[in-house]
Amino acid sequence: MIYVFDFPGKADLLKKLGKHRGGLKQCLYINKLADVEIAVLEKILKAGVKETKKTWPVTAK
């Protein structure tokens, strides 16, 4: 399971991802990396992290 924050365009990327379950909310389930397009997964993860930082900015103390 991969937790991915929602972002604009996520649904379109999920259509290109390959074999998976969920993902439209936050939880994305992938059994084997061989079942998905790694480049698309990378785009989903990067966009999710970018969107998460808008909501929960990380700062050093």
Contacts in CASP RR format, 6 or more apart in sequence:
PFRMAT RR
TARGET T0000
AUTHOR 0000-0000-0000
METHOD contacts of the structure
MODEL  1
MIYVFDFPGKADLLKKLGKHRGGLKQCLYINKLADVEIAVLEKILKAGVK
ETKKTWPVTAK
1 27 0 8 1.000
1 28 0 8 1.000
1 29 0 8 1.000
2 27 0 8 1.000
2 28 0 8 1.000
2 29 0 8 1.000
2 30 0 8 1.000
2 45 0 8 1.000
3 26 0 8 1.000
3 27 0 8 1.000
3 28 0 8 1.000
4 10 0 8 1.000
4 23 0 8 1.000
4 26 0 8 1.000
4 27 0 8 1.000
4 28 0 8 1.000
4 44 0 8 1.000
4 45 0 8 1.000
4 48 0 8 1.000
5 26 0 8 1.000
5 48 0 8 1.000
5 49 0 8 1.000
5 51 0 8 1.000
5 52 0 8 1.000
5 55 0 8 1.000
6 25 0 8 1.000
6 26 0 8 1.000
6 48 0 8 1.000
6 51 0 8 1.000
7 47 0 8 1.000
7 48 0 8 1.000
7 50 0 8 1.000
7 51 0 8 1.000
9 47 0 8 1.000
10 23 0 8 1.000
10 24 0 8 1.000
10 44 0 8 1.000
10 47 0 8 1.000
10 48 0 8 1.000
11 24 0 8 1.000
13 40 0 8 1.000
13 43 0 8 1.000
13 44 0 8 1.000
13 47 0 8 1.000
14 20 0 8 1.000
14 22 0 8 1.000
14 23 0 8 1.000
14 24 0 8 1.000
14 28 0 8 1.000
14 44 0 8 1.000
16 37 0 8 1.000
16 40 0 8 1.000
17 36 0 8 1.000
17 37 0 8 1.000
17 40 0 8 1.000
17 41 0 8 1.000
17 44 0 8 1.000
18 35 0 8 1.000
18 36 0 8 1.000
18 37 0 8 1.000
18 40 0 8 1.000
19 30 0 8 1.000
19 31 0 8 1.000
19 35 0 8 1.000
19 36 0 8 1.000
20 28 0 8 1.000
20 29 0 8 1.000
20 30 0 8 1.000
20 35 0 8 1.000
20 36 0 8 1.000
21 28 0 8 1.000
21 29 0 8 1.000
22 28 0 8 1.000
22 29 0 8 1.000
23 29 0 8 1.000
28 44 0 8 1.000
30 36 0 8 1.000
30 41 0 8 1.000
33 41 0 8 1.000
END
